[in-house]
Amino acid sequence: MNKSHLKKHKSHKPSTDFQVRDGIHSPDVIRISPDEAHIVDFGGIYSSSLKERKAIGKAFKEAFMGPGYLILKNHQFPISVINRAHTAMREFFSLPLDEKMRCHYLDWPNHRGYVPIKGINADHSLKGGDISEAIEMAHDLTNDDPDHLAGIRFYGPNNWPDKPESFRWALGTYFDTQLELGFNILKAFEYALETEEGFFTSKYTKPLSRTRVCYYPPQSKKTFDISHIGIGAHTDYECFTTVWQDSEGLQMLGDDGCWRLVPSIPGTFAVNLGDLMQMWTNDMFKSTLHRVINTNNHERYSLVQFFGVDYHVVVESLKTCVSERNPSKYQPIKAGTHSENMVSATYHYDDNQS
């Protein structure tokens, strides 16, 4: 396998309330109903009415200062795009292992491709391995892209599988359409944080956004090992994440140290915060610890989109989130540097250094 160019760096993770971490490895989970979930009707963000757009910002602020995630409905994302992606990913993950391994992510220079079972260890406090498969993709850039030629990690061509033939079109369309949705979600954050118009969207011209196409085999409710679950407890590295899931399994850790199962509601996306937005808001918004345990009696599929900003954007606490009582907690850092550091720690790049 090719050696990765990713290097081990000192982590720049946001601070976490360690009282919350008391329950991080608990197998227990609270089931909540859709009525108890923080559901946001996103239709107002497309309105010509400033009042309606600001109302979406207010709903975002309440969610990310409260439960730390929300469920987005009326987002106007085409269901047909999701259905085609779902069909193609089911076909891919049903292939023999040797076929899937032909596009292994460690054989590719810019973090794209197939991740087998135990291919990552999302919970860095455990020496286990996650019981899931995935394939990762991002902007499908050409080999002569200037950022790719400059050696900037995460910019470059995708490592597409040969089979099924529909995969590239179906998942490429999903990625591109998610980018448009992400632009509008960033607008909602501008209203939530009362920044000037374009503060976030102007930094979203060639964003570090990735799609993680996920497969989770079922695990027994009684016998699963907490160090070998679908994906271990972690926070996401970028600004925010959308999750489409065909069945339940995604769990969020609350401020009380209890895990809650995010309802799987047809036609919606779960949205959780990432590290960069926590840094920008100086901990006013929290990057939510979450995990996946598939204790359904069937396979689970999900489509996860991580939304960052452009590689060279410097992230530092917003002035409106800093005061004498609450000084800035973070040193400025490039968005791309943070993502590289965290991916290096989570995947097996450090195991493959020369």
N, C-alpha and C positions, 0 to 999 in steps of 0.2 A: 504494500500500500504506500501511496505517496505520503511523505511526512507533511504535516500541517505547518503553515507559517505562523499559526497563532502561538503566542508566547504566554507564559504564566505571568500575571500581573497582580499587584496588590488590589484587593477588592475595594470598591467604592460604594458598597451597599448602603442604602438609607438605614437610619437607625430603626430598630424595632423594639416595641415594648416587650421586654422579656417576661412580664407577667403573662402576656398572651401565649408565649412559647411554652408555658407550663403544660398546655394541652396539645402541643404540636404533634405528639406521637400517639395520642389517644385514638383507639379504634372507634370510639363512640361518635355518633352523628345525630343531629336533630333534624327531623324531616319537617319542612315548612310547606304550607299550602301556597298556591299561586296568589291567593288573597293577601298573604303575609309578605310576599316578595315586593321589592321596590320596583314597580313597573312604570316605565316612562313612555308616554305616547310621543314619539319623535316627530310626528307630522308637523308640529309647529315650527321646527327649524327651517322648513322650506317655505314658510309663510312670508308674505310681503310686509306683515305687521311686525314692527320692532317689539311690541309688547308680547306677542306670542313667542318670538324667538328668545326674548329674555326670560320668559317663563320656563323654557327648556333649560336654560342656564341655571335657573334657581333649582329646578328638579335635580340637575346634576350635582349642584353644590350640596343639597340635602343628602343625596345618596353617598357621596364620597367623603362627607364629614360624618356620616352615620354608618350604615352597614358596610360600606366600602365597595359596593358593586351595585349594579342595577340591571334590569331586564328591559331591553329595547323592543318596543312594538311599533308598528306603523312606520317602519324605517325605509320603506319603498325599495328595498333590495329585492331583485327579481327571484321569486321562488323557483322558477325554471332553471336558473343558474345553479342554485343549491342542489336541486334534484339531479342535474347532470353530473355535478361534482360528486354527489353521493354514490351514484351508480358507478362512475369510473373508479373511485377509491375502493369500493367493495371488490371490484374486479382485480385491482392491483394487489390488494392484501390477500386475496385468495390464491395468488400465484405461488409456485414452489419457491422455497427460500433461496435456492441458487439463482433463480431468475431475478428476484428482488435485489440480491446482493450485487448484481451487475452495475447498479447505480448507487453503491454505498457512498455515504458522505465523506468518509476518510480518503476515498480515491479521487476527490474533487478539491480544487484549490480554494474554493470560496464558500464553504459551508452550505452545500446543496446536496440533496439526495436522501437515500434510504437509511433509516435508523432502526436497527433490529431490536428485538427484545433484549433488555439490559444494556442497550446501547448508550443510555445516559443515566445519570444519577442526580436527579433534580434536588433532592434533599441532601445537602452537603454534610449534614450532621450524621448521616447514616452511611455505612459502607455496604450498600445493597445493590440494587439495580432495578430500574423501572420495568414493570411488566406491561409493556405496550410497544407497538411499532408505529413508525411515522415516516413520512417523506417530507422534506423541507424544500421550499422554493422561495424565490423573491423576484425582484425585477429581472426579467430575462434579457439581459444586455448582451451586446455583441462583444466578440473578443477584442475589437479595437476601441471599445469604450475607454475614454481617457482616464476615468477613475480606476477602472480595472487595470489598465496598463500601468498606472501609478502605484499599483499594489495595495489599494485601499480594500480592506477586507469587507466582504459582503456585497461588493459590486462586481457583476460579471454575469456570465451565462448560467442558465439552470442546468442541472444534471437530470434530464428527463429520462424516465424509463421507456424502454421500447414497447412494452405492453402494459395495459391495453392501448391500442392506437388512439382511442378517444381521450386518454388521460391529459395529454398536453393541452389540447383545446379546452377541455372541460375545466381543468384546474387553473389554466392560464386565464380564462375568462373570469373565474371566481376571484383570483388575485386582483385583476384589474378593476373589477366592480367593487371589491372591498376598498381599494384605494380611494374611490369616489366617496364611499360611505365614510371613510376615515376623515376626509377633508371636512365633511359636515359635522362630524363628532368634534373635531378640533374647534370648529366655530362655536359649538355649544360650550366648550371649555373657556373660550374667550368671554362669553357672556357670564359663565359661572364665576370667573375670576375678575370680571370687569376690567379686562385689559383693553388696549386700543384694538380696533378692528384690524385683523390680519396679523396679530402678534404671533400666533401659532401657525396659521395657514401660510404665512410668508416663509416659514422655515420648512415647508413641506413640498419642496419642488422636486427632489429626488430622494424621497425618504427611505430610511432603513426600515422597511416593512417586510415581514416574512409571513408566509402561510405555512402552518404546520398541519399536515393531513394525518389524522390519528386513528389508530385501531387499538381497542382494548379488549382482550379476551376476558370472559367472565371469571370471577374469583369467588370462592365460597365465603358466605358471610361469617361462618364459624371458624374457618381454618386459615384465612389469609394472614400472611406475615407482614407487619407494618413496614418492614424494611424492603419489601418487594410488592409494592402496590402499583396501580396503573401509572401514576406519576406522583412522586413524593412531594411533600410540602415545600413550597417555594414562592417567591414573588417573581413577577415578570420584569424584564429589564428595561423595557421601552416606556412610552408614555401611557398607553392603554392597550387593552386587548379585547377583541370580540370573539365570542365562542358560540358556534352553532353545534348543538348536540342532538343526536337522534334518540337518546334516552338519558336518563339521569345518571349521575356519577360524579359531577363536579361539586366540590365542597369548598366552602369559604370559612375561614377562621375568624370568629367575632372577637370583639374587645374583651368579652367575658371568658375567652379561652375555649369556647365550645365551637365545634364544627357544625355547619349547617349545609344541608343538601340543597343545591340550587335547582328549583323545579325545571323540568324540561317542557317548555311550552311551545307547541307548534307555531311557526311563523315569527319567532323572536330570536334575539341574540342576547346572551349574557355579556355584560361589559364590566371589566375590572381594571383597576388602576395599575400602572407600572412604576418602576423606580424613578424614572426621569421626571414624571409629573409630581411625585412626592418631593423630589429635590427642588423643583421649580416652586412648589407651594410651601417649602420649608416645614413640611410635616402637617400642614393644614389638611391636605388630602393624604390618605395612606395607601401605599402599595400593598395590596391585600394578599396575605398568605392563603394559598389554596392548594388543592390536591385533587386527584381523581382515584376513586376506588370503584370498579365496576362489579358490584355485587348483584347485578341483574343475572338472570339465568340465560343470557344471550349476549352476543357480541355487541360492542358499543363503538360507534363511529362519531368523530367530531372534526370540525374544521375550525382551527384556531388562527386568528390573524393578529400578529403583533404590530403595533403602529409606533414607529419612531419618527424622528425628524431627520433632516439632512445630516450627513456624517459630521461635518465640521461645525455644526451649531454648538455653541458653548452654553451649557445649562448651569444657571446659578439662581439663587433664590430671588423671586420677584420682590420688588421693593414694598409692594402692598402686603407682603406676607412676613415682613421683618419689622421688628420694633425693639425698643430697649429691653422689654420683658421677654421678647422672643427673638434673640439675635440669630443670624444665619448659621445653620448647622453644617453646611456643606461647602467644600471648596469647589470652585468652578471646574467643570470637566466637559470635554467634548462628548457629544452624544454617542458617536461611533466608538470612542475609546471605552466607554462604559460597557457597551454591548459586547465588544470583543473580550473584555476582561471576564465578563460573566459567562459567556458562551464557552470560553476556554476552561473555566472551572467546572462547568456542568457536563460537557461532553468529554470524550476520551482523547482530546488533543494532547494533554500533558503526558499521557501514557505513550504517545507516539512521537515524542521529540527525539531528535538525533542524539 
